[in-house]
Amino acid sequence: MPTESGSCSAARQAKQKRKSHSLSIRRTNSSEQERPGLPREMLEGQDSKLPSSVRSTLLELFGQIEREFENLYIENLELRREIETLNERLAAEGQAVDGAELSKGQLKTKASHSTSQLSQKLKTTYKASTSKIVSSFKTTTSRAVCQLVKEYIGHRDGIWDVSVARTQPVVLGTASADHTALLWSIETGRCLVKYTGHVGSVNSIKFHPSEQLALTASGDQTAHVWRYAVQLPTPQPVADTSQVGGEDEVECSDKDEPDVDGDVSSDCPTIRAPLTSLKSHQGVVMAADWLVGGKQAVTASWDRTANLYDVETAELVHSLTGHDQELTHCCTHPTQRLVVTSSRDTTFRLWDFRDPSIHSVNVFQGHTDTVTSAVFTVGDNVVSGSDDRTVKVWDLKNMRSPIATIRTDSAINRINVCVGQKIIALPHDNRQVRLFDMSGVRLARLPRSSRQGHRRMVCCSAWSEDHPVCNLFTCGFDRQAIGWNINIPALLQEK
């Protein structure tokens, strides 16, 4: 009994000592914060070639970093004193337990166990605090390298797909659940052409590699090829919408969608009938794409098949079977006769048409949920995205396992790769769009707030590497497409 009361008394004294020291530290910290920021004033007075707004942002960031590390330092001191107190208590208890002393080895084991627990707590606290610093820093820098340039508003329902023309004039195409496809001026955001030939949701749009032809896939079980002719309007000065107030992460109601005053596409030319209609599917056609050369097209359907057509005659050349569930996407190689199809059966398949007499197929397994899309990149790589919240980079020469895996916090929709810079754009169900490199390193997240960015699920992304103003486009269920300017050199420099 005397030993226990002495131990409790020693613990109480140590606790009071620690509490008074903590209060002293807080008072010191408070008094230091009340003092005028002399170093900041000195820094602001120095000559610099940086713009004042950039300098002000940097000074504010470094001030936040300093405060965060100061808090970490205080927590570190407190945790160290807790460790010392526990060690003292263990030493006091070890001197008399039923009249027998603990051996040094036993005492060291108990003290080591307590120390390791608190050390783990210290590490967790440090990681959590520093992650906040890094996150806030990345948010600010993302705004500098990823700027919203133009919003394309005119659809009456969610937009499933977005694509950029590969020939002059360069226009933007969107495919919507409102049964229409629209072509837009990238610079002005004006609707140039409206296609109304489908009687179901338009699920994808792709442009011909050399002619002014568009290929659209629809829920009416068909794919249409239609010709367009556009004249670009004179570009107007682009308003700077990149500067936003408040936090980057703002929860928005699904009802906070763009207001469309009237039908903005009603005054643009309307195309009501296709040049060619590709028929033979028995289910919704989810996607379609041109094979290299533009003489053939491939479609992917919910009837579990992909079809290869001759565009000029609309004849079915091959029916590609093998998937166990509905197809979600298809993509063609830019320079070779290769096709990749994605499915809800958790796989994607590579179809090889380079040899006219042999049509080989390879099955890629590695996802645990629906593969929402798989796309070709430079060389022999394919990138696949899935509802299992992962993106995988594959080497066509080695199908056993991916060469890189990106794990995220939300399902991934139709991905797109900037071929020249090897940057992957990931649109998510949670309204975010993130950029990664081919090795799986996160580069940036597109800014999103109550004033800019998507307000509902982001369905698709598309790069336009050569455009001087917008080089990344996204679309979503908030009925709008957005053009972004990504400062790729700055992005890669941050990496």
Secondary structure, DSSP 8 states (H G I E B T S, - for coil): -HHHHHHHHHHHHHHHHHHHHHHHHHHHHHHHHHS--HHHHHHHHS--SS-HHHHHHHHHHHHHHHHHHHHHHHHHHHHHHHHHHHHHHHHHHHT-BTTB---HHHHHHHHHHHHHHHHHHHHHHHHHHHHHHHHHHHHHHHHHHEEEEEEEE--SS-EEEEEE-SSSS--EEEEETTS-EEEE-TTT--EEEEE---SS-EEEEEE-SSSSEEEEEETTSEEEEEE------------------S-S-----TT------S-TTTTS-EE-S-SEEEE--SS-EEEEEE-TTSSEEEEEETTS-EEEEETTTTEEEEEE---SS-EEEEEE-SSSSEEEEEETTSEEEEEEEEETTEEEEEEEE--SS-EEEEEE-STTEEEEEETTSEEEEEETTB-SS-SEEEE-SS-B-B-EEETTTTEEEEEBTTS-EEEEETTS-EEEE----SSSS-SS-EEEEEE-TT-SS--EEEEETTSEEEEEEE-HHHHHHH-
